[in-house]
Amino acid sequence: MGRYVLVGYDGSKESEEALRWAAELTREARGAELAVVGSHEQGELSLGSTALRLPARSARPVVVVRSTGTDHGRVVAGVDGSPGGEAALAFAFQLAALRGWSLRAVHGCWEPSAAPEHDLALFSEEEKLRQVTETRLEQAVEPWRVRCPGVGAAASVILTPPREALFEAARDADLVVVGTRGTGGFDPLLPGATSGAMLQHAPCAVAIVPSGDGHDR
């Protein structure tokens, strides 16, 4: 059986926008295998909504589309050193290459509660924290710059919590891509804290990418 794009459609304007996204992705990426669903306006998702529960359970990327009426030609990837962040970066680069978009990899690194023990001392020295995190982010991004030389890619380390950094970056993006869950804990039936916040409040479409889905190959 060939690969496919699954679209949730109910006749609403949000599902019409999801259908448009899916049609474009199908034309541009014949090997695509993902789900695309429409979403209500920011902050209107209930805990039982498809747009919140499907990304947490899907073994493939899920794109949640809301109508914005804007076209920035940019994708933002949330990168935090986790397998989910690596998968999000891979997905974002490949999508940017297909659509001719620029890419911004963002790491909001001020999250001491999720940091490994050996990194905790960095939070007492902000400049050292920035330097170490910038080095790690560049190491993650550079291989994808080589693989996708046509993508204009920038990397940004921001000394705020991840969701705040991504909200700010998403203001002039068409899509923000995050892993299903990052370095923190999780409820297996719901997205992680950052991905859930983006689904609820991001001003653009959101792609949730599970780790280990093969997009880094």
PyMOL commands that set and color helices and strands:
alter all, ss='L'
color gray80, all
select helices_A, chain A and resi 13-28+50-57+83-99+112-114+117-124+126-147+162-170+193-201
alter helices_A, ss='H'
color red, helices_A
select strands_A, chain A and resi 5-8+34-38+62-65+74-78+102-108+153-158+175-179+205-209
alter strands_A, ss='S'
color yellow, strands_A
deselect
rebuild
show_as cartoon
